[in-house]
Amino acid sequence: MSVVDISVLKEEAIKLLIRMINIPSISKQENKVSILIENYLRKHGLRVNRKFNNIWVENLNYSNTGILRTILLNSHHDTVKPGKNWNTNPFNPIKKGNKLIGLGSNDAGASVVSMISTFIYLSNLSEIPYRLILSITAEEEISGSSGIASILPELGKIDLGIVGEPTKMQVAIAEKGLMVLNCIARGKTGHSARNNGLNAIYIAIRDIEYLKNFCFSRKSKLLGDTTLNITQIKGGIQHNVIPDLCSFIIDIRTNELYNNEELIDIIKKRIYSDVYPRSYHLNSSFINPEHPIVLKAKSIGRKIYGSPTLSDQSIMPFSTIKMGVGDSFRSHTSNEYILVTEIIDGIDIYIRLLKNFHF
């Protein structure tokens, strides 16, 4: 295969992102944008695999000598719903000089097109010493079951994942996980005038007050404390009935020093309310700072840090880093934007990271 012109790929990346923004791709409604990306990949002679609204391609130019390792490049083409404070149509991309405004431009369209360009470039080299897979997936914004989780069994053994989310092309080597607990305090109904019941709201308040002051002991150097917040509460049916049920929601952001099952056990032992976890699978992520990909990233001037935001890393059962184009602070905001120079630089950095990479 011949080496492709990287300057052409960069120009195409900007044009592709503009077309992506123009197609609404709210989570679970990504079909049209996935077809756009699929057609672009086919134009470059790649064999595209599809499941639901997820697409992936594999390189053919890997070396067959020695132990074959696999790297996954992954980002997502779904977006959140646009807020109400946009100054422009969020689906009508506006280019003002170096700035490209539009929904999904920063999160995570810029990473998508940069990873696509990187994959095409690398797959056209004479040979690289690893198997490379590019997956552009759905439902990341809602942690949906028809997203990356639905295709991981199709990809085979993955040794390293690079997740494209806006990190200013710095490297998150750890990421906080998420666990949501539904809690129910149980009492006994009674008439409020006679005060002859057991008020479930008071039980919930006692538990909430305890949790408000509770601290998890294991503090991560990268991710800080595991944090807990009560984010919803509901109880009572009418003013003169002592309630027998009061429900509340716990939002826990986990560091890499706890697993979710352990945290659930800790909470259950400390409160009177019943605890029902919504899920166990959104775990924190951590990669050894001495992993070859981390060392290579540092050697090309990338900084490492711990990320407080959740991504598809949480459901990848292999070593991962999070590294992508754009700024996380712009994600999910009105008038979301990306800089064209960020995309161009991002492609260059991805290629520098991976072109001569060895495990």
VOBA-1610 file (N, C-alpha, C; in pm, whole numbers, padded with zeros to 5 digits, always signed):
BEGIN
Met+00085-00119+00000Met+00000+00000+00000Met+00089+00125+00000Ser+00042+00232-00062Ser+00119+00356-00068Ser+00080+00449+00046Val+00178+00527+00091Val+00151+00623+00198Val+00058+00732+00145Val-00047+00761+00220Val-00142+00862+00176Val-00090+01001+00214Asp-00140+01100+00146Asp-00100+01239+00171Asp-00170+01287+00297Ile-00094+01311+00403Ile-00153+01348+00532Ile-00223+01482+00523Ser-00174+01573+00439Ser-00240+01704+00427Ser-00380+01688+00367Val-00395+01593+00276Val-00527+01566+00218Val-00620+01508+00325Leu-00569+01415+00407Leu-00650+01357+00514Leu-00696+01463+00613Lys-00611+01560+00642Lys-00649+01666+00735Lys-00761+01752+00677Glu-00752+01784+00549Glu-00858+01862+00484Glu-00988+01783+00484Glu-00979+01654+00454Glu-01099+01571+00453Glu-01160+01558+00592Ala-01075+01555+00695Ala-01125+01543+00832Ala-01215+01661+00867Ile-01175+01781+00831Ile-01256+01900+00860Ile-01389+01893+00784Lys-01382+01856+00657Lys-01505+01845+00577Lys-01598+01738+00631Leu-01540+01626+00675Leu-01622+01518+00731Leu-01690+01563+00860Leu-01618+01634+00946Leu-01678+01681+01071Leu-01793+01778+01042Ile-01777+01865+00946Ile-01885+01958+00910Ile-02009+01880+00867Arg-01991+01776+00787Arg-02104+01694+00744Arg-02166+01617+00860Met-02083+01572+00955Met-02134+01502+01073Met-02222+01593+01158Ile-02177+01716+01181Ile-02255+01811+01262Ile-02390+01836+01197Asn-02392+01835+01065Asn-02514+01866+00991Asn-02619+01756+01001Ile-02580+01639+01053Ile-02672+01526+01067Ile-02701+01504+01216Pro-02822+01531+01264Pro-02852+01505+01405Pro-02821+01360+01442Ser-02746+01341+01551Ser-02708+01205+01592Ser-02720+01191+01744Ile-02837+01232+01795Ile-02865+01213+01937Ile-02856+01064+01969Ser-02815+01029+02089Ser-02803+00888+02128Ser-02928+00810+02090Lys-02907+00695+02029Lys-03008+00604+01974Lys-03062+00650+01839Gln-03013+00764+01789Gln-03057+00813+01658Gln-02936+00840+01568Glu-02839+00749+01573Glu-02711+00773+01507Glu-02701+00708+01368Asn-02809+00647+01320Asn-02799+00568+01198Asn-02745+00646+01080Lys-02796+00767+01056Lys-02756+00844+00937Lys-02609+00886+00945Val-02565+00927+01064Val-02424+00969+01074Val-02331+00848+01064Ser-02376+00732+01111Ser-02292+00613+01098Ser-02278+00572+00952Ile-02384+00591+00874Ile-02376+00561+00730Ile-02280+00657+00661Leu-02283+00786+00700Leu-02189+00883+00645Leu-02045+00839+00670Ile-02014+00800+00792Ile-01878+00758+00827Ile-01842+00629+00755Glu-01936+00536+00750Glu-01911+00410+00680Glu-01875+00435+00534Asn-01949+00522+00467Asn-01923+00551+00327Asn-01786+00617+00309Tyr-01749+00702+00402Tyr-01617+00766+00394Tyr-01506+00662+00406Leu-01520+00568+00499Leu-01420+00464+00517Leu-01413+00374+00393Arg-01528+00342+00337Arg-01530+00258+00216Arg-01462+00330+00099Lys-01477+00462+00095Lys-01412+00538-00012Lys-01261+00521-00008His-01209+00495+00112His-01064+00474+00127His-01028+00325+00117Gly-01119+00245+00065Gly-01090+00106+00038Gly-01091+00015+00159Leu-01155+00058+00266Leu-01157-00021+00389Leu-01283-00107+00397Arg-01267-00225+00452Arg-01380-00316+00473Arg-01445-00283+00607Val-01568-00240+00601Val-01635-00190+00721Val-01727-00296+00780Asn-01717-00315+00911Asn-01808-00402+00986Asn-01912-00316+01056Arg-02032-00366+01071Arg-02140-00289+01133Arg-02223-00378+01225Lys-02260-00323+01340Lys-02358-00384+01428Lys-02433-00271+01496Phe-02567-00274+01483Phe-02649-00161+01526Phe-02596-00034+01458Asn-02565+00069+01533Asn-02510+00192+01474Asn-02360+00206+01501Asn-02297+00093+01531Asn-02152+00090+01554Asn-02083+00040+01427Ile-01970+00100+01394Ile-01892+00054+01280Ile-01746+00038+01321Trp-01679-00059+01260Trp-01538-00076+01290Trp-01464-00134+01170Val-01335-00104+01166Val-01246-00151+01059Val-01117-00199+01122Glu-01047-00289+01051Glu-00920-00342+01098Glu-00813-00323+00991Asn-00690-00304+01035Asn-00580-00293+00940Asn-00538-00431+00891Leu-00469-00435+00777Leu-00418-00560+00721Leu-00266-00560+00714Asn-00205-00449+00751Asn-00060-00436+00731Asn+00020-00459+00858Tyr-00026-00554+00943Tyr+00050-00581+01065Tyr+00150-00694+01040Ser+00254-00694+01121Ser+00358-00796+01111Ser+00308-00926+01172Asn+00339-01037+01105Asn+00298-01168+01156Asn+00407-01237+01238Thr+00516-01166+01261Thr+00625-01225+01338Thr+00610-01192+01486Gly+00642-01287+01571Gly+00634-01263+01715Gly+00492-01265+01767Ile+00473-01212+01886Ile+00341-01207+01950Ile+00263-01089+01895Leu+00145-01116+01842Leu+00065-01009+01784Leu-00022-00945+01892Arg-00006-00815+01911Arg-00087-00738+02005Arg-00187-00653+01927Thr-00294-00615+01994Thr-00400-00539+01928Thr-00426-00409+02002Ile-00433-00299+01925Ile-00469-00167+01978Ile-00604-00127+01921Leu-00691-00078+02007Leu-00823-00029+01966Leu-00826+00123+01976Leu-00857+00189+01864Leu-00890+00332+01865Leu-01041+00343+01869Asn-01094+00412+01968Asn-01240+00419+01980Asn-01285+00561+02014Ser-01389+00606+01945Ser-01458+00727+01985Ser-01606+00711+01948His-01687+00810+01979His-01833+00795+01960His-01889+00906+01874His-01993+00870+01797His-02056+00967+01708His-02192+01014+01758Asp-02236+00969+01874Asp-02362+01020+01927Asp-02338+01148+02007Thr-02443+01226+02024Thr-02436+01351+02100Thr-02547+01356+02203Val-02534+01449+02296Val-02645+01481+02385Val-02747+01565+02308Lys-02864+01586+02367Lys-02961+01677+02306Lys-02912+01821+02324Pro-02936+01908+02228Pro-02889+02047+02241Pro-02966+02122+02348Gly-02896+02209+02421Gly-02962+02296+02518Gly-03039+02407+02449Lys-03101+02492+02528Lys-03189+02597+02474Lys-03118+02729+02448Asn-02993+02739+02484Asn-02925+02869+02478Asn-02828+02882+02362Trp-02847+02803+02259Trp-02762+02816+02141Trp-02791+02947+02069Asn-02686+03014+02025Asn-02704+03136+01946Asn-02729+03104+01799Thr-02693+02980+01759Thr-02712+02936+01621Thr-02783+02802+01623Asn-02819+02752+01506Asn-02875+02618+01494Asn-02763+02518+01525Pro-02779+02435+01628Pro-02671+02344+01667Pro-02636+02242+01559Phe-02729+02220+01464Phe-02704+02124+01357Phe-02662+02193+01227Asn-02639+02322+01234Asn-02591+02397+01119Asn-02450+02446+01150Pro-02348+02371+01108Pro-02210+02408+01146Pro-02173+02545+01094Ile-02115+02625+01183Ile-02070+02760+01149Ile-01918+02765+01163Lys-01849+02801+01057Lys-01704+02813+01061Lys-01666+02960+01059Lys-01603+03003+01168Lys-01557+03141+01180Lys-01407+03140+01200Gly-01335+03157+01090Gly-01189+03151+01099Gly-01144+03015+01144Asn-01078+03009+01258Asn-01024+02883+01311Asn-01128+02805+01391Lys-01244+02865+01417Lys-01344+02805+01506Lys-01456+02740+01425Leu-01491+02616+01463Leu-01603+02545+01403Leu-01705+02519+01512Ile-01825+02579+01497Ile-01929+02572+01599Ile-02035+02473+01555Gly-02078+02386+01647Gly-02183+02293+01616Gly-02191+02183+01720Leu-02310+02123+01737Leu-02329+02018+01836Leu-02245+01895+01802Gly-02168+01849+01899Gly-02083+01733+01879Gly-01949+01764+01818Ser-01921+01890+01790Ser-01792+01925+01730Ser-01677+01891+01823Asn-01693+01921+01950Asn-01590+01897+02051Asn-01605+01759+02114Asp-01727+01718+02139Asp-01757+01592+02208Asp-01851+01507+02123Ala-01796+01414+02043Ala-01653+01387+02030Ala-01615+01382+01883Gly-01684+01468+01801Gly-01662+01464+01657Gly-01519+01488+01616Ala-01451+01581+01685Ala-01313+01611+01649Ala-01222+01490+01672Ser-01247+01416+01778Ser-01170+01294+01803Ser-01203+01188+01699Val-01331+01178+01661Val-01373+01080+01560Val-01296+01101+01431Val-01300+01223+01377Val-01236+01245+01247Val-01083+01238+01256Ser-01028+01275+01371Ser-00883+01266+01389Ser-00838+01120+01396Met-00915+01037+01465Met-00882+00895+01472Met-00898+00827+01336Ile-01002+00867+01263Ile-01021+00811+01129Ile-00901+00843+01040Ser-00857+00968+01040Ser-00742+01007+00959Ser-00617+00932+01001Thr-00599+00918+01132Thr-00483+00845+01184Thr-00486+00700+01140Phe-00603+00637+01150Phe-00614+00496+01110Phe-00583+00479+00962Ile-00639+00564+00878Ile-00615+00553+00733Ile-00467+00569+00703Tyr-00404+00666+00768Tyr-00260+00688+00746Tyr-00180+00565+00787Leu-00204+00513+00908Leu-00127+00401+00959Leu-00152+00273+00879Ser-00276+00254+00835Ser-00309+00132+00762Ser-00254+00133+00620Asn-00202+00247+00575Asn-00141+00257+00444Asn+00012+00254+00448Leu+00069+00241+00568Leu+00213+00221+00577Leu+00247+00078+00533Ser+00372+00053+00503Ser+00409-00081+00457Ser+00382-00186+00563Glu+00406-00152+00691Glu+00382-00248+00798Glu+00386-00176+00932Ile+00302-00219+01026Ile+00311-00174+01164Ile+00313-00298+01254Pro+00374-00289+01372Pro+00398-00409+01452Pro+00283-00448+01544Tyr+00161-00414+01507Tyr+00046-00453+01588Tyr-00079-00451+01500Arg-00179-00522+01546Arg-00311-00518+01483Arg-00381-00392+01533Leu-00443-00319+01441Leu-00508-00193+01476Leu-00654-00199+01436Ile-00741-00166+01531Ile-00885-00159+01506Ile-00933-00018+01534Leu-01015+00034+01447Leu-01083+00162+01469Leu-01231+00134+01485Ser-01289+00177+01596Ser-01434+00164+01614Ser-01495+00300+01646Ile-01600+00333+01572Ile-01677+00456+01596Ile-01814+00409+01642Thr-01848+00439+01766Thr-01960+00370+01830Thr-02070+00463+01877Ala-02180+00402+01915Ala-02304+00471+01949Ala-02329+00471+02100Glu-02426+00550+02140Glu-02486+00547+02275Glu-02386+00570+02389Glu-02273+00634+02360Glu-02179+00662+02468Glu-02238+00758+02570Glu-02313+00856+02522Glu-02365+00959+02612Glu-02469+00906+02710Ile-02524+00788+02682Ile-02624+00731+02773Ile-02578+00596+02829Ser-02450+00562+02805Ser-02397+00431+02847Ser-02489+00319+02802Gly-02533+00327+02677Gly-02634+00233+02626Gly-02579+00096+02595Ser-02667-00002+02600Ser-02628-00141+02575Ser-02598-00169+02429Ser-02641-00081+02337Ser-02615-00101+02194Ser-02496-00019+02146Gly-02410+00019+02238Gly-02290+00093+02204Gly-02169+00002+02200Ile-02057+00050+02250Ile-01932-00024+02243Ile-01943-00161+02310Ala-02024-00172+02415Ala-02038-00300+02485Ala-02090-00409+02393Ser-02172-00371+02296Ser-02235-00471+02208Ser-02139-00527+02105Ile-02026-00459+02079Ile-01934-00509+01977Ile-01802-00561+02032Leu-01775-00538+02159Leu-01648-00585+02214Leu-01625-00735+02191Pro-01728-00821+02205Pro-01704-00964+02178Pro-01665-00993+02033Glu-01702-00901+01942Glu-01671-00920+01800Glu-01526-00885+01766Leu-01460-00812+01853Leu-01329-00756+01819Leu-01213-00847+01853Gly-01238-00950+01931Gly-01128-01036+01974Gly-01052-00974+02090Lys-00938-01031+02121Lys-00860-00985+02235Lys-00798-00848+02205Ile-00822-00754+02295Ile-00765-00620+02284Ile-00660-00604+02394Asp-00543-00555+02357Asp-00437-00535+02455Asp-00430-00392+02507Leu-00477-00297+02425Leu-00470-00157+02463Leu-00580-00080+02393Gly-00650+00004+02466Gly-00751+00091+02407Gly-00711+00237+02422Ile-00734+00314+02316Ile-00717+00460+02322Ile-00854+00520+02294Val-00910+00585+02394Val-01047+00636+02386Val-01043+00784+02352Gly-01109+00820+02242Gly-01108+00957+02195Gly-01216+01042+02257Glu-01179+01115+02359Glu-01265+01213+02425Glu-01182+01341+02442Pro-01246+01458+02450Pro-01168+01582+02458Pro-01083+01592+02584Thr-00951+01583+02565Thr-00855+01593+02675Thr-00742+01691+02641Lys-00760+01774+02539Lys-00654+01862+02488Lys-00533+01780+02441Met-00557+01657+02401Met-00454+01562+02358Met-00352+01533+02467Gln-00390+01560+02593Gln-00313+01508+02706Gln-00368+01369+02737Val-00306+01297+02828Val-00337+01156+02847Val-00394+01132+02987Ala-00521+01091+02992Ala-00581+01050+03118Ala-00546+00903+03140Ile-00466+00876+03242Ile-00428+00738+03272Ile-00519+00678+03381Ala-00611+00759+03431Ala-00711+00710+03525Ala-00838+00792+03504Glu-00951+00728+03531Glu-01080+00794+03511Glu-01176+00748+03619Lys-01250+00841+03674Lys-01347+00804+03776Lys-01462+00723+03716Gly-01509+00627+03794Gly-01626+00549+03756Gly-01751+00609+03816Leu-01864+00548+03786Leu-01994+00597+03834Leu-02077+00481+03884Met-02140+00503+03999Met-02238+00406+04047Met-02358+00483+04103Val-02477+00440+04063Val-02600+00503+04110Val-02678+00400+04191Leu-02717+00439+04313Leu-02789+00350+04403Leu-02929+00404+04428Asn-03028+00320+04407Asn-03165+00351+04449Asn-03182+00302+04592Cys-03223+00390+04681Cys-03238+00354+04823Cys-03383+00375+04866Ile-03434+00283+04948Ile-03572+00293+04997Ile-03572+00276+05149Ala-03617+00381+05217Ala-03639+00374+05361Ala-03781+00324+05384Arg-03796+00226+05473Arg-03927+00164+05496Arg-03976+00192+05637Gly-04098+00243+05649Gly-04159+00270+05778Gly-04294+00201+05790Lys-04388+00268+05856Lys-04523+00212+05875Lys-04622+00326+05871Thr-04725+00310+05789Thr-04824+00418+05777Thr-04901+00438+05907Gly-04947+00559+05925Gly-05030+00595+06040Gly-05093+00731+06016His-05183+00771+06105His-05247+00901+06093His-05157+01007+06157Ser-05137+01115+06086Ser-05045+01216+06137Ser-05095+01279+06267Ala-05229+01283+06287Ala-05283+01342+06411Ala-05255+01253+06531Arg-05255+01121+06510Arg-05232+01027+06620Arg-05084+00995+06638Asn-05005+01026+06534Asn-04860+01001+06542Asn-04830+00856+06576Asn-04904+00764+06511Asn-04891+00623+06548Asn-04822+00539+06440Gly-04753+00602+06348Gly-04680+00527+06245Gly-04529+00534+06267Leu-04457+00483+06170Leu-04311+00493+06169Leu-04273+00568+06042Asn-04227+00692+06058Asn-04210+00783+05944Asn-04085+00747+05862Ala-04110+00699+05739Ala-03999+00659+05652Ala-03911+00778+05614Ile-03969+00897+05610Ile-03889+01015+05577Ile-03783+01040+05683Tyr-03820+01020+05812Tyr-03723+01040+05919Tyr-03610+00937+05909Ile-03643+00814+05870Ile-03540+00711+05852Ile-03445+00752+05740Ala-03504+00800+05630Ala-03422+00844+05517Ala-03333+00961+05557Ile-03389+01056+05633Ile-03311+01172+05677Ile-03193+01129+05762Arg-03217+01033+05850Arg-03108+00983+05935Arg-02996+00921+05849Asp-03037+00842+05749Asp-02938+00782+05660Asp-02864+00888+05578Ile-02939+00984+05528Ile-02880+01089+05445Ile-02782+01173+05525Glu-02817+01204+05649Glu-02728+01282+05735Glu-02598+01205+05761Tyr-02611+01073+05779Tyr-02492+00991+05800Tyr-02405+00993+05674Leu-02467+00973+05558Leu-02392+00968+05433Leu-02328+01102+05398Lys-02395+01210+05438Lys-02342+01344+05412Lys-02205+01361+05476Asn-02186+01303+05590Asn-02061+01320+05664Asn-01964+01203+05649Phe-02003+01103+05568Phe-01920+00985+05553Phe-01810+01009+05449Cys-01690+00962+05478Cys-01577+00975+05385Cys-01516+00838+05359Phe-01488+00810+05233Phe-01416+00688+05198Phe-01268+00710+05225Ser-01205+00611+05283Ser-01069+00631+05337Ser-00959+00630+05232Arg-00980+00562+05120Arg-00871+00544+05023Arg-00870+00660+04923Lys-00766+00740+04929Lys-00755+00856+04841Lys-00652+00828+04732Ser-00693+00851+04609Ser-00606+00828+04493Ser-00522+00951+04464Lys-00395+00929+04429Lys-00311+01042+04391Lys-00357+01105+04260Leu-00418+01023+04173Leu-00462+01073+04043Leu-00606+01122+04043Leu-00693+01051+04114Leu-00837+01080+04107Leu-00896+01138+04234Gly-00814+01149+04339Gly-00866+01205+04463Gly-00961+01110+04532Asp-01055+01165+04608Asp-01148+01085+04687Asp-01257+01024+04601Thr-01308+00910+04646Thr-01437+00862+04598Thr-01543+00950+04663Thr-01632+01008+04583Thr-01729+01104+04635Thr-01870+01049+04629Leu-01953+01096+04720Leu-02091+01050+04732Leu-02182+01170+04749Asn-02291+01173+04673Asn-02390+01279+04687Asn-02531+01223+04675Ile-02622+01277+04756Ile-02764+01246+04743Ile-02821+01345+04642Thr-02879+01294+04534Thr-02920+01382+04425Thr-03071+01387+04403Gln-03148+01293+04463Gln-03294+01296+04452Gln-03354+01236+04577Ile-03477+01283+04611Ile-03550+01226+04724Ile-03700+01240+04699Lys-03776+01139+04742Lys-03921+01141+04721Lys-03987+01062+04832Gly-04091+01120+04895Gly-04162+01048+05000Gly-04296+01111+05032Gly-04388+01030+05079Gly-04519+01077+05122Gly-04622+01076+05011Ile-04751+01053+05053Ile-04860+01051+04956Ile-04961+01164+04980Gln-04976+01208+05105Gln-05060+01323+05134Gln-05027+01375+05274His-05078+01496+05304His-05029+01567+05422His-05064+01501+05554Asn-05172+01421+05560Asn-05215+01367+05690Asn-05185+01218+05706Val-05097+01164+05623Val-05059+01024+05633Val-04909+01015+05658Ile-04872+00950+05768Ile-04731+00925+05792Ile-04681+00825+05687Pro-04578+00860+05612Pro-04538+00776+05498Pro-04463+00651+05542Asp-04491+00540+05470Asp-04420+00417+05500Asp-04304+00393+05402Leu-04292+00479+05301Leu-04181+00467+05206Leu-04122+00604+05177Cys-03991+00609+05166Cys-03921+00729+05120Cys-03800+00682+05039Ser-03793+00727+04916Ser-03683+00684+04830Ser-03584+00799+04807Phe-03459+00764+04791Phe-03358+00864+04756Phe-03251+00800+04669Ile-03178+00884+04597Ile-03078+00837+04501Ile-02940+00881+04548Ile-02845+00787+04543Ile-02705+00817+04574Ile-02625+00812+04444Asp-02548+00918+04418Asp-02456+00923+04305Asp-02314+00913+04361Ile-02241+00807+04321Ile-02106+00785+04370Ile-02008+00790+04254Arg-01904+00872+04266Arg-01798+00881+04167Arg-01674+00814+04227Thr-01632+00705+04164Thr-01536+00616+04226Thr-01394+00636+04175Asn-01297+00619+04264Asn-01158+00615+04219Asn-01116+00470+04198Glu-00993+00449+04153Glu-00948+00316+04113Glu-00916+00226+04231Leu-00927+00278+04354Leu-00892+00201+04472Leu-01008+00121+04529Tyr-01128+00140+04471Tyr-01245+00063+04512Tyr-01308-00001+04389Asn-01362-00122+04405Asn-01450-00174+04301Asn-01595-00154+04344Asn-01686-00158+04250Asn-01825-00121+04278Asn-01892-00214+04378Glu-01865-00344+04368Glu-01926-00438+04462Glu-01884-00408+04606Glu-01759-00371+04624Glu-01709-00337+04757Glu-01778-00213+04812Leu-01798-00113+04728Leu-01863+00010+04772Leu-02008-00014+04811Ile-02077-00097+04736Ile-02216-00129+04770Ile-02223-00194+04907Asp-02131-00286+04932Asp-02129-00354+05062Asp-02103-00255+05175Ile-02013-00159+05152Ile-01983-00058+05254Ile-02109+00024+05287Ile-02182+00067+05184Ile-02302+00148+05205Ile-02411+00067+05276Lys-02433-00054+05232Lys-02540-00137+05291Lys-02520-00157+05441Lys-02395-00169+05483Lys-02366-00196+05624Lys-02382-00072+05712Arg-02398+00046+05650Arg-02396+00170+05728Arg-02529+00245+05732Ile-02628+00201+05655Ile-02757+00271+05659Ile-02871+00171+05680Tyr-02985+00225+05723Tyr-03103+00142+05750Tyr-03184+00115+05623Ser-03176+00204+05527Ser-03255+00190+05405Ser-03204+00073+05321Asp-03294+00016+05242Asp-03255-00087+05147Asp-03184-00023+05029Val-03084-00092+04976Val-03000-00037+04868Val-03010-00126+04745Tyr-03041-00064+04631Tyr-03055-00136+04505Tyr-02969-00067+04398Pro-02855-00124+04364Pro-02771-00061+04261Pro-02836-00070+04124Arg-02828+00039+04048Arg-02881+00038+03912Arg-02793-00046+03820Ser-02661-00043+03844Ser-02569-00123+03764Ser-02436-00133+03837Tyr-02355-00228+03792Tyr-02223-00248+03850Tyr-02110-00216+03752His-02141-00193+03625His-02040-00204+03519His-01962-00076+03490Leu-02002+00040+03543Leu-01932+00165+03510Leu-01817+00188+03608Asn-01713+00108+03592Asn-01602+00109+03686Asn-01501+00219+03656Ser-01421+00253+03755Ser-01309+00344+03733Ser-01204+00273+03648Ser-01119+00353+03585Ser-01014+00298+03498Ser-00878+00343+03548Phe-00778+00256+03522Phe-00641+00291+03561Phe-00545+00209+03477Ile-00439+00273+03428Ile-00333+00204+03355Ile-00201+00232+03425Asn-00114+00134+03427Asn+00016+00149+03492Asn+00092+00266+03429Pro+00139+00360+03510Pro+00216+00474+03455Pro+00342+00432+03380Glu+00386+00308+03399Glu+00504+00258+03327Glu+00466+00179+03202His+00337+00177+03168His+00295+00108+03045His+00364+00175+02926Pro+00405+00098+02824Pro+00476+00157+02709Pro+00402+00271+02641Ile+00269+00268+02637Ile+00197+00376+02570Ile+00206+00505+02651Val+00208+00493+02784Val+00220+00611+02869Val+00361+00670+02855Leu+00460+00584+02854Leu+00598+00631+02838Leu+00618+00697+02702Lys+00558+00639+02598Lys+00570+00699+02464Lys+00501+00835+02462Ala+00383+00844+02523Ala+00311+00971+02527Ala+00394+01079+02596Lys+00455+01044+02708Lys+00537+01141+02780Lys+00659+01182+02698Ser+00712+01088+02619Ser+00831+01118+02540Ser+00801+01216+02428Ile+00675+01227+02387Ile+00639+01323+02282Ile+00571+01447+02342Gly+00590+01466+02472Gly+00545+01589+02536Gly+00406+01592+02590Arg+00342+01475+02600Arg+00207+01471+02656Arg+00212+01463+02808Lys+00120+01532+02873Lys+00108+01527+03019Lys+00009+01417+03057Ile+00028+01359+03175Ile-00065+01259+03224Ile-00142+01315+03343Tyr-00266+01267+03359Tyr-00351+01316+03466Tyr-00463+01216+03493Gly-00544+01243+03594Gly-00662+01163+03624Gly-00786+01242+03587Ser-00882+01178+03522Ser-01000+01246+03470Ser-01122+01223+03559Pro-01198+01329+03589Pro-01320+01314+03670Pro-01442+01273+03588Thr-01432+01276+03454Thr-01548+01249+03370Thr-01549+01105+03321Leu-01670+01054+03300Leu-01691+00915+03261Leu-01689+00901+03110Ser-01637+00788+03061Ser-01639+00759+02918Ser-01658+00609+02899Asp-01647+00564+02773Asp-01658+00421+02746Asp-01541+00341+02802Gln-01439+00408+02854Gln-01333+00337+02926Gln-01391+00249+03035Ser-01500+00294+03096Ser-01554+00228+03214Ser-01602+00086+03185Ile-01627+00055+03057Ile-01677-00080+03025Ile-01577-00157+02939Met-01453-00111+02935Met-01350-00181+02859Met-01263-00261+02956Pro-01267-00394+02947Pro-01194-00478+03043Pro-01049-00502+03003Phe-00980-00398+02960Phe-00839-00408+02923Phe-00776-00272+02947Ser-00646-00262+02934Ser-00574-00137+02961Ser-00616-00029+02863Thr-00643+00090+02914Thr-00687+00200+02828Thr-00626+00331+02875Ile-00617+00423+02779Ile-00594+00563+02810Ile-00705+00643+02743Lys-00729+00763+02793Lys-00824+00855+02729Lys-00744+00972+02675Met-00758+00995+02544Met-00676+01098+02480Met-00749+01144+02355Gly-00789+01270+02351Gly-00863+01316+02236Gly-00854+01466+02214Val-00913+01507+02103Val-00906+01646+02056Val-01014+01728+02124Gly-00979+01852+02162Gly-01076+01942+02222Gly-01060+01955+02372Asp-01154+02025+02432Asp-01148+02060+02574Asp-01276+02011+02641Ser-01260+01931+02746Ser-01375+01874+02816Ser-01471+01980+02869Phe-01419+02099+02899Phe-01506+02205+02953Phe-01606+02256+02850Arg-01583+02230+02722Arg-01679+02272+02620Arg-01789+02168+02598Ser-01768+02047+02647Ser-01864+01940+02622Ser-02000+01971+02685His-02105+01939+02612His-02244+01953+02659His-02281+02098+02686Thr-02211+02193+02627Thr-02243+02334+02647Thr-02308+02391+02523Ser-02385+02497+02541Ser-02440+02568+02426Ser-02325+02631+02346Asn-02343+02637+02215Asn-02242+02696+02126Asn-02109+02621+02133Glu-02119+02490+02150Glu-02002+02403+02152Glu-01918+02424+02026Tyr-01786+02421+02042Tyr-01701+02445+01926Tyr-01571+02366+01936Ile-01503+02357+01822Ile-01368+02302+01815Ile-01285+02395+01728Leu-01156+02399+01751Leu-01066+02476+01666Leu-01010+02384+01558Val-01006+02433+01436Val-00952+02355+01325Val-00808+02314+01354Thr-00731+02403+01413Thr-00591+02372+01444Thr-00580+02260+01548Glu-00682+02247+01635Glu-00680+02138+01732Glu-00690+02003+01661Ile-00772+01997+01557Ile-00787+01872+01482Ile-00659+01839+01407Ile-00602+01937+01341Ile-00478+01916+01266Ile-00366+01870+01359Asp-00353+01937+01473Asp-00251+01898+01571Asp-00281+01759+01628Gly-00409+01732+01651Gly-00448+01602+01708Gly-00409+01487+01618Ile-00430+01502+01488Ile-00390+01397+01394Ile-00239+01375+01401Asp-00164+01483+01401Asp-00018+01471+01408Asp+00026+01400+01536Ile-00038+01433+01647Ile+00003+01375+01776Ile-00033+01226+01780Tyr-00152+01190+01734Tyr-00189+01048+01729Tyr-00087+00969+01646Ile-00050+01023+01532Ile+00045+00953+01444Ile+00182+00942+01511Arg+00228+01048+01575Arg+00357+01042+01646Arg+00352+00938+01758Leu+00238+00926+01823Leu+00223+00829+01932Leu+00230+00686+01881Leu+00168+00660+01766Leu+00145+00522+01723Leu+00235+00473+01611Lys+00293+00564+01532Lys+00364+00520+01412Lys+00478+00423+01442Asn+00557+00451+01540Asn+00669+00363+01574Asn+00653+00304+01713Phe+00529+00280+01752Phe+00502+00228+01886Phe+00527+00078+01892His+00588+00034+02002His+00608-00108+02029His+00568-00137+02173Phe+00503-00249+02193Phe+00468-00291+02329Phe+00595-00332+02404
//
